[in-house]
Amino acid sequence: MNLPPLSLYVHVPWCVQKCPYCDFNSHGQKGTIPEKEYVQHLIDDLKADLHLVQGRKIHSIFIGGGTPSLLTGDAYTRLLSEVDRLIGLSDNCEITLEANPGTVETGRFKEYVGAGINRISIGVQSMQNDKLKALGRIHGADEANYAAEQAHQAGLNSFNLDLMHGLPGQSLEDALNDLKKIIALNPPHISWYQLTIEPNTQFASKPPTLPQDDILWDIQEQGQALLAEAGYEQYEISGYAKPGYQCQHNLNYWRFGDYLGIGCGAHGKVTDIKTGVITRTEKVKHPRGYMDLAKPYLYKQWRVEEDDLAFEFFMNRFRLVESCPKEDLSSLTGLSQQSLQRALNTAIAKGLLIDNTETWQVSQKGHRYLNDLLELFV
């Protein structure tokens, strides 16, 4: 087995308020955020994970939440300088920070650039104020436009706009108009994905009325045509980018790379170069417990058993549009192609997968029925 590239995920748990569709580990802000204290805990959390680095530098960093843009540029200057000192950053390391338009103040993006952040991901979700209100968002369309303008002017290498479709009461025309407005803002990267109702959310307890399946299919088909016409290449299920602007952190994740996870509820996945064992980690979820000096940051860790490796590998790899080199299966998991040949043959026979001698390519049918494809490897 080869030791894959190493990324870092940093979780900032606070939001101004919890959105009704959100199942991420986020907590409504109550009073002042303990910024300096939390950053020190992030650094100490990272120090506890240094044995997992195994000589690698950090390939990419993604700061998610929650709402990371509630923290100042000074906080990230301190954090990123410590990451560089403790581990080291690779050349051209991509450093992404998630931001919500409702928390973007004048000049804040330039602070982040000064701290070392070179990519911003802005959670727009919709360009229609009534839809934003239904989603529990604290911003309006004007603030989304302003945030995109600030991103263009901040000197970033790249930025992303998040947009959802399949919203409560949304028509085909509504969804396509939203997408056209996002395209007109000319971001290098667009994340365009369908709203799903997740367990343990407000929407799960009181489900809204969502568009019917035939409308959802028309939105997907016509929206992809709009994106392609505007020069955006789809590289994963919900990722569209101008050439050269794919999210490197996401690519490492979907290619089954390694990543450390620090912060409340952060997940990690690491490979032991000596044994080949792949371990997943999860940190303490609640800020109060995470910042309790009497307790460890690690909530639990578990080995990915051999019976689960194929499913986990393909669950990630088959999200991507690019083909999957066959050698990656053995080099990243230790599994042989022969041990999975029956499932692979079935996938090929059903037209879900294409065998290209050196690679496997998920077909258009396979992407449409991805769950059926993945079930073959359970």
Buried (B, 14 or more C-beta within 10 A) or exposed (E): BEBBBBBBBBBBBBBBBBBBBBBBBBBEBEEEBEBEEBBBBBBBBBEEBEEBBBEBBBBBBBBBBBBBBBBBBBBBBBBBEBBBEBBEBBEEBBBBBBBBBBBBEEEBBBBBBBBBBBBBBBBBBBBBEEBBEBBBBBBBBEBBBBBBEBBBEBEBBBBBBBBBBBBBEBEBEBBBEBBEBBBEBEBBBBBBBBBEBEEEBBBEEEEBEBBEEEBBEBBBEBBBEBBEEBEBBBBBBBBBBBEEBBBBBBBBBBBBBBBBBBBBBBBBBBBBEEEEBBBBBBBBBBBEEBBEEEEEBBBEEEEBEEEBBBBBBBBBBBBBBBBBBBEBBBBBBBBEEEEBEEBBEBBBEBEBBBEEEEBBBBBEBBBBBBEEBBEBBE
